[in-house]
Amino acid sequence: KNDDNSSARTVVIIAVSIAACVIVVVALVGICLRKKIKRRPTENSENKVVDEITTVESLQYGYSTIKTATNDFSDNNKLGQGGFGAVYKGKLPNDQEIAVKRLSKNSRQGDVEFKNEILLLAKLQHRNLVRLLGFSIQGTEKLLVYEFVRNGSLDLCLSDPTKRSCLDWDKRYKIIGGVARGLVYLHEDSQLRIIHRDLKPANVLLDREMNPKIADFGMARLFEQDETQGNTSKIVGTYGYMSPEYAMHGHFSVKSDVFSFGVLILEIMSGQKNRSIRIGDNVEDLLTFTWKNWREGTTENMIDPILRAAGTGSLRDMIKCIHIGLLCVQENAAKRPTMASILLMLSSSTMTMPVPSEPAFFMTSTFGQDTSLSHNYDDSNSSDAERGFKTRTMISEGLSMNDVTSTDLYPR
């Protein structure tokens, strides 16, 4: 009996020990699995960051290569001067033509904005966006290397009477549609929702076939797909193209870009810059002039005389584009259409469009003979001081609305 009891106790001890071991092993496995699951997003995130850095580094050019390509940044190669620095034409050893943005050393675009533009453009692939080829950094020198776009900026084409006369209806319609498609990509089709925040003719480049390419993403903001709007205390952009909610309150969304697009359409259709338009003794801004003609049923007066004289293109389509432009510049952002719906409007001949309401910044008063629309902003440092509607605002906390500088005709 004693032997039997002893055997039984031994069996019980062994069974309990095995069970305890099993429990401990299971517990340890469970803990390891939990740690692994928790760690996996971090590892993926780290890998993503590493991949992103590798992608950016692979775009880097040697400083000496770019210096040689631009003939040591010769004035003869200079394409223009913008808010963040000069732009030069260059040619790589393989004979590829490039445009190089050389950021000024006292530029407000610091490392964050510089990296922002690199990361943004490296990810963006669309025929209506300017393509980033690479960048270069050496000490305080920061260079961005873009594809060279043959026909320069839309701003130059609109400003030069000879070049503007070459912009027939088909070309203008192609430019409007191309910019719209580029914005749809930025707002809806790219991995992140991107708000450009500085859309204007100077930042629309034209290639050999007059296809438009949106340029300059130094001021762009990224949103997650579920984000719809943002706020900032630092307003950046160009006066006259900024939506009222952004210019006055720092609120921006895709509808901010829609507003800028509307101004751009009206400039393309009228052949007029977004600045003061003298009508006899009166001076009006482009939005006011357009709205008054729309309201009085004389919208065709807004159409560029060059287009009317050419006799090509449908008057109905031209008026439709002006209609779309007015929908885009409505004061209430909620009433402005999305870029996707604008594309539908442009392509449809049967779609019924809503009636536009009064545009933002509508001027009801009559200006004196010498009054410009710059609201007495200090343009003393400007090379073209009358361009009140092309004034760059860099408004931060503690600065007044008068602390502005002007932009030139070329993309930055």
Secondary structure, DSSP 8 states (H G I E B T S, - for coil): -HHHHHHHHHHHHHHHHHHHHHHHHHHHHHHHHHHHHHHHHHHHHHHHHHHHHHHHHTTB--HHHHHHHTTTT-GGGEEEEETTEEEEEEE-TT--EEEEEEE-TT-S--HHHHHHHHHHHHH---TTB--EEEEEEETTEEEEEEE--TT-BHHHHHHSHHHHHT--HHHHHHHHHHHHHHHHIIIIISSSEEE-S--SGGGEEE-TT--EEE---TT-EEE-TT--EEE-SSEEEETTTS-HHHHHH-EEEHHHHHHHHHHHHHHHHH---SS-EEETTEEE-HHHHHHHHHHTT-GGGGS-HHHHHHT-S-HHHHHHHHHHHHHHTBSSGGGS--HHHHHHHHH-SS--------BTT---S---TT--TTTT---TT-SSTT-GGGEEEEE-TT--TT-EEE--SS--
